[in-house]
Each structure stands twice: as C-alpha cells, then as structure tokens.
Amino acid sequence: MAVKRENRPTLSQGTAGSGLTDAHGRTVHRYVSPDGTNSLDYMDEGDPKARPLVVLNSVEYPGWAPPRFSRLAAERGFRTIVVLRPGFGRSATLPDPLKQARLVEAFLEDTGIEGAVLVAMGTANPVAFRLAGVCPHVRLTAFVNCAFNYDHTADFRPEWFARALEQALQSPAGARLSLMGLKSSWGIFGKTWVHENILQKSPGDVAFLRENPALVDGAIVDLIARLDVQTFMMEVSASMKEEAMLQDACFDGVPAIVVTGRETTSLWQRGVEAEAARLGLPLAYLPSGDALCIYQSPVEFFDLLERYL
C-alpha cells in the first residue's frame, strides 16, 4: 500500500502559532495530506527517538490519552501519538476505511514514523485491518475491543442504544434520526450521562470518564458539535456489520494481536475468542476496562506489547 511521495505534507504549526491545546495544555497538531484534500489531528508526546505507539480513536471516546498513560508509556520506552481520524476533531469526514487507512499510512510515511505499534480502538479497527501486515511503517498492530463477524447486538446496553444503532444501519435517514436522538440526550441529560450509560457494563470505563472529566468533556463537546451522519454510519458499521475481508486465517503470521477487557460481557468474550482463533490472532485480556481498557490497564498493556515486540 505504501506510495512514494514527491511532495512533503503540510503539518500544523503546533507550538509555532496554532494555539490549539487540550485540557492539560498539550499541543494539538494537524496533518494535511499532500494533495490538501484530507486531514487528521494528532498529539505527539515523548522522546522522538522512542518507539512510536500510534493510537487511532474510536467513537466511544474520540479524545486524547490521559497524561498518566503517556508518562507510563515513556517509562516503558514508547512515544505516544494519538490520532483523531477524519470526522473527529477539526477534520472533515472521510467515511471509508480504506481511504482512512491510506491517509494514516501517508501520515506515518510523511512524518517519518517507523517501527510503530499501531493501536486501533473499537470502531477504528476496520482501518487497522487494512494496514496490519502490509504497512511498512508498522511493526505490530493491536486490535483493541474489536468487533469481528459475529452478532453481538445483545451486548450493547442499554436497549435503547442498541435499537438506535440498528436504526442507524438501515439508511442515512435512519442514521440521522438516531444521531439526532443521541445529541438530544446529550443536551437533556448532560454530556457524561449518555456515555456512562453506554459504557455501564465496565466499571473501569465508567471510572475513566469520572477520573478524567476535562479530557472527556472536551471529547464529548467535539463529538456533539462535529459528528455527522456519514461518519456515524461508518462507525456503527464497524461494530455491527460483517467485514468481508476477515476471511479464515487472514491474519495468520501477521504481527498483530487482539486486546480486550475482562469487564466486557461473556457473550462478547466468547465471540472474540472464536473469531480471533478463526483469523489466526493471539488474544489477551486486560483486567480493567472494556472500550477504554488500555487506558485503565496501562501497565498490563505495556507488559503485553513487550512480549510481542
């Protein structure tokens, strides 16, 4: 998939004038593709010579890594690069996993990132599926809280949320209605109420929301303001539609692992275990968290990565 480029990309000015920072004062950068048509926001922390840990956001939490995670990463020899994919942050929508994969690869190539650990969170996994084993800049891919080809509608809680996701897959009109309902809920019940209900099956995920209020608040504000129908449909599809490229043993021999949290449901665990075995992937559980398990179990996560690097 890699393509040689004659032109260098446009990067945000970062500390030299962008004025964009997160709730902790950390600089937010912007990458613009060489042709100027697509972009993504990212945060880069740690020693530039350390191994890059590139995290792709999921719709559940389209925000930055907590400072504690980045500090622990640095102690374990990683440089943390969190990427907000198109449709999140300030970037225009790009509701196509293959096009997003090409953009991420261009970002890695043009910014000189080599030997990366690519960490796909939740709904970012269809992007990572298309990079694992073929992107020369990635040493190891971690599919975190991924949804493979099995029916796990019953895992989504509460029931009204599962029904909203099902409606979103029916048509753009259905997705628009579901998204309007979610945004109304955010406005009526408060920004964190919806997230705490959606992530209620995991005490660790709920703890993350409550322990990182400034980061979570900023992420949800951006989500309410910017999430559009096309991006919403793509993100829901990542969790609920079958992925045609996931054929038997398609990741056999590929440097990739599946990571999920013990706090997910037993149904989800059985589905992930069966699919990981079918696809030829090793599977590991982290003790705390589900959708946000790497942030809630960072020590165990870094221990796991070291075993595969």
N, C-alpha and C positions, 0 to 999 in steps of 0.2 A: 504493500500500500504506500510505502514511502515514495515521495516525489522530490527530486532535487529542485531547489528554488534559486532563481537568479536574483530576485529582489528580497531584501530583508523586510520584516514586518514593521508595522507601526506599533510601538508599545506606549502605554500611558506614561505620562510624565512622572508619575509616582510622587516622590518627595519633592520633585522639582516643579511643583505647580498644580498638580491635580486637586489637591486639597481634600481628597477622599480618604477617610479613615473609618475604622469600625468603632464599636463602643469602647474598646480598650486603647484607642489611639493608634492602632496598627494601620499601615498604609495599604490601600487597595489599589492594585494596578489593573490596567486594561490591555488585553492583546487584541489587535485587529488583524485579520487575515491579509495577506499580501495584496489581494485584489480589492480590499476595502469593503467586502460585502457582509462579512460575519465577524463577530467578536465574542469575547468572554472576559469576565472579571476574575482576578485571582489574587491571592495573598501568598507571599513568599517569606518564610521565616527560617532562620538558622544559617549555619555555615554553608556558603555556596559550594564548598568542596565536599560536603557530606552527601550521602546517598539520597536522592530525591524521593520523597514519599508524596505522590500526587493523588489527592482525594477529589473525586468527582461527586458533586452534590446530588442529593435526592430531594424529591418534592416534599417529603415529610419535614425536612429541616434544610432549607436552602441557605445555610449560613456558614459562618467561619468556625474553625476549630477553636475550642476554648484554650486559653493560654497554658493551662496545666498540661494539656495534651502536647502542645508544641514544645514545651520545656522538657517533658519526658522523652519526646522524640529526639531532641537534640542530645540529651544524655545518652541515648542509645545509638547515636551516630546517624540520625536522619535529619534531613532538611524538609520541612513541611510546606507543601504547596497545595493550597485548597483552591479548587476551580469551581466557579459558578457557571454552569453551562448556559448556552443560549436560551432565552426565555426567562432567565432569572437575573437578578442584579440589574445592570443597565443595558444588557444585550437584547437585541431583537430576537424574536422567535426563530427557531430552525427545527421544526418538528419532524426530523428524520434521523434515526440512529446512525445510519451510515454517514450522512453528511456531518453529523456531530463528531463521529469518530475521526473523519478526515480533518476536521478543524482541530481536534485535540492533538492529533499527530503532527499537524503543522505547527501548533503551539510548542510541542516538545522539541521539534526539529529546529525551529527558528529561534528559540530561546536557549538552545544548547544544552538541553536536559538529556542526560544519558544514564543508562542503567537504572531506570526508575522502578519503584514499586508503585504500580497503578492500583488504587483502591476505589472501587465503584460502590457507592452507597445505594441500596434499594433500587429506585427507578432509573439510576444511571447504568445499570448492568447491561442493557442492550447495546449501549455504546461500547462498553468494555469487552463484550463478547466479540466485537468486530476488530478489536485491537490485540487481544490475547494471542500470543504466539506468532503474530505477523508484524507487529510494530517493532522496528529495530531499536527504539529508544526505551523499551520496557523490558526489564529483567524478570519481573514477577507480577502477576495480576491476582488481586484478591477480590472475589465476588462476595460482597457483604450484604447479608439479608436479601439475597436474590430470590426472585420468583421464577422457577423453571416451569416446564409444561405440565402442570397438574392443576386441578380445580381446587382452589383454596378460598373460594368466596366466603365460606363459613368462618374463616379466620379473621375477617375484617370485622371490627367492632367499633361502635355499636351497630345495630342492624340498619339504622337509617343511613349510616355512612356506606355500608355495603351496597344498599339499594341505590344510593347516589352514584357510586362507581359504576354499577351495572347500567344505569341510565346514560351515563357519560359515554359508554361504548356504543350506544345504539345509533347515534347520529350527531352531527355538530349541534343541532337544535337541542338534543338531549343533554349534551355536554354543557351547553350554555346554561340550561336550566339548573343542572347540578352545581355548576360553578357559582351561579347567582345565589343559590341556596346556601352554599358554603360561605360565601362572602357576607351574606346577610347574617349568618350565625356568628361569624367573627365580630360583626358590628353590634349585634344584640347582646351576646353573652360574654363578650370580651375576647381579646386576641388569644389568650392561652387556653381558654375553656375548650375550644374545638380540638386543639392539639392534645390536651390532656385526655380527652375522651377517646380520640382516635388511637392514642398510644397507651391506653389504660391497661392492656394486658401485661405491660412490662413496668414493674416498679422502678427499674433503672432508667428507662426512658423518661418517665414522669419526673424522677429525681433530677435528670439533666435539665429539663425545662425549668424546674424551680430553682436550681442552683446556678443557672446561667441566664437570669432574666434579661439583662441588657442585650446579650447576643441573640436570644430567642425573640425578643421584642422587635429588634431590627429586622430579623429574617422574616417574621410574620408580616410586618408592615410592608416590606418589599413584595411579599407574596400576594397580599391583598391588592396592592396597587398595580402590579405588573402581570400577574398570571393571566394568560389569555386562553381562549378556547382551544386553539391548536396545540399549545404546549400542554394543557391539561389533558387532552385526549391522548397525546403521546405518553405522558407519564402514567396515566391509568392503564394504557395498553401494556406497558412494561410489567405491570403486576397481574393482569388478568387475561391477556391474550396469549395464545401459543406462539412461540418463537420458532419459525420454520428452520432456522439454521442450526438448532440444537438437535442434531442427529446423534444416534448412538455412537459413543466413544469419540465424539468430535474433539474433545479436549485431551484425549489420551496422549501422554507425552508432552503436553503443553505445560510450561511453568506457570501454573495457576492453582489457586486453592479457593474453597468455599468457606466463608466465615459467617456464623450466625450466633444468635444469643440463646442461652438456655431459657430465657424468660418468654420466648415465643410459645405458641400453643403446641401440644403434642401432635396435632394434625399437620401443622406446618413442618415440624421436625421430621415426621415420617415421610412427607412429600419431598423435602430437601434431601434427606438421606437416600431415598430411592433414585432421585434424579441425578444426584452427584455420582452415585455408583454407575448409573447408565451412561453418563457423559465422560467418565474416566477422570473424575476430580476427587482429590482428598478433601475431607470435610472436618472442620474443627469448630467447637463451641466455645464461646466466651461466657463467663459466669454472670455478668450483669449487663442488662440492656437487651434490646432487640433491634429496632431500626437504628439505634444510636449506640450499639454495643461496643464499637471501637473506642468511642469517647468515654464510655462508662467502665470499660475494662482495658485501659491502655497498656498496663504492664503485661498482662497476658497476651495482648495483641502483638506487642513488640517481641515477646518471647516466641510467639508463633512464627513471626516473619523471619526471625533469626534461624529457625530450623529449616527454612526453605531457601535461604539465600546462600 
